[in-house]
């Protein structure tokens, strides 16, 4: 790839639609997916007509309404209440487990919850288990597979999550109007949104995905070129700094902050981890900068002392890190080039060296 091809590639990437970030929910804050077992637990909680949520039959009404819209056969009952506490992971004689078992006065319902896994459960075994239980005799068995796109074997009702969630959102809308606002209504709404996000939300525009996949080789070459440039810059600056400070041993490390290169420099003779960092910050509305960090600060008096030395006109407000034992400073570079970067690194390393070798020994 030559430089003109790289420019064309980058220019086109700038025109692509950006991924849409799904709205965060209480269930997604921890950064972990919400899968079948915990989802079934929440379904069981809200299916309990006498549950602490106080929403009565809201979930069961949504379930039956969704089934009515899908099936020509009538599933009409006078009472939709669950008469016993919903059961999770019910064991059968064959050693298998039913995800969710619900019992009403006139019916018994089995729900197999499938978010990502294939439908390979022993469904016949589940049906035989219900038929063999004396307490269910005379009740209408209802077998449901709940999945992202639907689909079910013979004898089972196919219910997709979009169909259930549409029905549930309709019921929830009335509940927000008819009932005082409470935490369970909010949590149920958050649960609906989270399920939609993890299963149906297209966070990546199709045009963007297609272009990246079609040009993945060129993009890889661009990434490799970026890494080679950063490594070359790191080595060049290291050599220049070592030449400028011949009495010191300059060491360097390459980190990445927010996905962008942060090239760290320090003198090995220092007894702390204090260092100076050239941060090639490519985030929107950000500038390349030189950050510098003073380690092992014990108290406010020492913090005030380092501020008097390092907080100058070319840096923004200092901050604390590492349980307030590290003081950080940021020195933006308005018009970046290697000469300016080198001059800034030399200046900050000189300040740090004087501090580490002369001032710190007095503490």
ROTORTOR-409051 format. One line per 4 residues: number of its first residue (from 1); for each residue x, y, z of C-alpha. Coordinates in steps of 0.1 Angstrom, whole numbers, m for minus. Example, Ala and Ser with C-alpha at 12.3 -4.5 7.8 and 13.67 -1.06 7.14 Angstrom:
ROTORTOR-409051
1	123,m45,78; 137,m11,71 .
END
This chain:
ROTORTOR-409051
1	0,0,0; 14,34,m10; 8,67,8; m20,78,m17 .
5	m39,45,m12; m36,50,25; m50,85,23; m79,73,1 .
9	m87,45,26; m86,68,56; m108,94,38; m134,68,30 .
13	m134,55,65; m142,90,78; m174,90,57; m187,57,71 .
17	m216,57,96; m204,53,131; m216,24,153; m245,33,175 .
21	m239,27,212; m269,10,228; m285,27,258; m270,14,290 .
25	m292,m3,315; m289,m15,351; m282,m50,337; m254,m39,314 .
29	m234,m16,336; m212,m44,349; m200,m52,313; m212,m88,313 .
33	m238,m103,290; m271,m114,305; m277,m150,295; m303,m177,298 .
37	m301,m186,335; m304,m151,350; m329,m142,323; m351,m171,333 .
41	m347,m161,370; m361,m127,362; m389,m141,341; m398,m164,369 .
45	m399,m135,394; m422,m114,373; m444,m144,364; m452,m149,401 .
49	m487,m134,404; m481,m129,442; m445,m117,438; m429,m88,457 .
53	m431,m67,425; m468,m61,431; m476,m62,393; m499,m91,396 .
57	m505,m110,364; m488,m84,341; m462,m108,328; m487,m137,324 .
61	m511,m115,306; m483,m104,282; m474,m141,277; m509,m152,269 .
65	m516,m122,247; m484,m130,227; m495,m166,223; m531,m156,212 .
69	m516,m135,184; m495,m164,171; m519,m194,173; m552,m202,157 .
73	m560,m226,186; m576,m210,216; m556,m206,248; m583,m188,267 .
77	m586,m192,304; m606,m173,330; m577,m171,354; m542,m164,343 .
81	m528,m164,379; m499,m186,388; m511,m206,418; m477,m219,430 .
85	m443,m202,430; m427,m205,396; m401,m233,395; m367,m231,379 .
89	m344,m259,367; m370,m286,374; m355,m321,373; m371,m348,351 .
93	m367,m386,355; m341,m386,327; m319,m362,347; m327,m332,324 .
97	m338,m298,336; m368,m277,326; m359,m240,325; m392,m226,339 .
101	m424,m243,351; m456,m224,358; m489,m237,371; m523,m222,370 .
105	m558,m235,380; m565,m247,345; m531,m250,328; m495,m259,333 .
109	m468,m241,313; m433,m252,304; m409,m224,291; m376,m233,275 .
113	m356,m201,273; m331,m200,244; m311,m168,240; m280,m180,221 .
117	m279,m218,224; m292,m242,198; m325,m260,204; m312,m294,213 .
121	m330,m301,245; m349,m334,251; m383,m318,245; m402,m351,245 .
125	m387,m359,279; m401,m326,292; m436,m334,279; m435,m369,294 .
129	m425,m354,327; m456,m331,328; m479,m359,317; m466,m382,344 .
133	m472,m358,373; m505,m364,391; m509,m328,402; m511,m317,365 .
137	m538,m342,355; m568,m324,339; m549,m292,332; m540,m280,297 .
141	m503,m284,291; m487,m254,273; m451,m259,260; m432,m228,249 .
145	m398,m223,234; m388,m186,239; m360,m176,215; m347,m146,196 .
149	m362,m157,162; m388,m183,172; m389,m219,160; m401,m250,178 .
153	m406,m288,174; m440,m303,170; m462,m299,201; m445,m267,212 .
157	m454,m231,208; m428,m209,191; m425,m176,208; m398,m151,198 .
161	m385,m125,221; m396,m96,199; m432,m110,201; m431,m113,239 .
165	m414,m80,244; m439,m62,222; m467,m76,242; m449,m68,275 .
169	m442,m32,265; m479,m27,258; m488,m40,292; m460,m20,308 .
173	m472,12,292; m506,9,308; m490,0,341; m470,32,341 .
177	m503,51,337; m524,31,361; m500,24,390; m478,46,411 .
181	m442,46,398; m421,20,417; m387,3,413; m402,m29,398 .
185	m418,m11,369; m384,6,362; m365,m27,366; m389,m44,342 .
189	m385,m17,316; m347,m19,320; m349,m57,316; m369,m53,283 .
193	m344,m27,270; m314,m49,279; m328,m80,262; m334,m59,231 .
197	m299,m46,232; m281,m79,235; m302,m98,209; m316,m73,184 .
201	m298,m40,185; m277,m35,154; m248,m15,168; m227,m17,136 .
205	m242,m1,104; m242,m27,76; m223,m3,52; m195,1,77 .
209	m193,m36,84; m192,m44,46; m165,m19,38; m142,m30,66 .
213	m146,m67,57; m140,m60,20; m109,m39,28; m96,m58,58 .
217	m62,m65,42; m56,m28,35; m68,m19,70; m44,m44,85 .
221	m15,m29,64; m25,6,77; m24,m7,113; 10,m23,107 .
225	23,9,92; 10,29,122; 28,6,146; 61,8,126 .
229	58,46,126; 53,47,164; 82,23,170; 104,44,147 .
233	95,75,166; 101,59,199; 136,47,189; 145,81,173 .
237	135,100,204; 153,76,226; 185,81,207; 182,119,207 .
241	174,120,244; 204,97,252; 226,120,231; 214,150,250 .
245	218,134,284; 250,114,280; 256,111,317; 222,94,322 .
249	207,61,311; 174,68,293; 149,40,293; 116,38,274 .
253	83,19,274; 53,19,250; 18,19,265; m16,26,250 .
257	m41,50,266; m76,50,252; m62,30,222; m35,56,214 .
261	3,53,219; 19,67,251; 57,66,249; 73,68,283 .
265	108,80,291; 127,81,324; 163,80,338; 172,46,352 .
269	192,63,379; 160,76,396; 149,57,426; 112,62,418 .
273	90,54,388; 86,91,379; 86,96,341; 77,118,311 .
277	52,106,285; 46,116,249; 9,108,245; m2,107,208 .
281	m38,114,218; m59,110,187; m93,114,204; m117,140,190 .
285	m109,176,203; m77,164,219; m41,174,213; m8,155,214 .
289	8,162,247; 36,155,271; 24,142,304; 48,139,334 .
293	43,121,367; 60,125,400; 57,93,421; 59,86,459 .
297	43,117,472; 34,112,509; 14,143,519; m1,176,509 .
301	31,196,518; 51,175,493; 23,179,468; 24,217,471 .
305	62,216,467; 61,196,435; 34,219,421; 56,249,427 .
309	83,232,406; 63,216,378; 30,235,374; 40,261,348 .
313	23,281,320; 25,253,295; 5,228,315; m31,223,325 .
317	m43,217,361; m25,189,379; m43,158,392; m37,129,416 .
321	m34,92,408; m24,60,427; m42,67,460; m30,103,458 .
325	7,92,458; 13,103,422; 10,138,409; 3,142,372 .
329	7,171,348; m4,176,312; 14,198,287; m5,201,254 .
333	13,206,221; m7,229,198; 13,223,166; 30,189,168 .
337	62,180,151; 91,159,163; 113,189,171; 87,204,194 .
341	81,170,210; 118,165,216; 122,200,231; 93,194,255 .
345	106,160,265; 141,174,272; 126,203,293; 104,180,315 .
349	131,154,319; 155,181,330; 130,193,356; 123,158,368 .
353	160,150,371; 168,180,392; 139,172,414; 147,135,418 .
357	184,140,425; 183,172,446; 149,180,461; 136,145,469 .
361	167,137,490; 156,165,514; 122,148,522 .
END
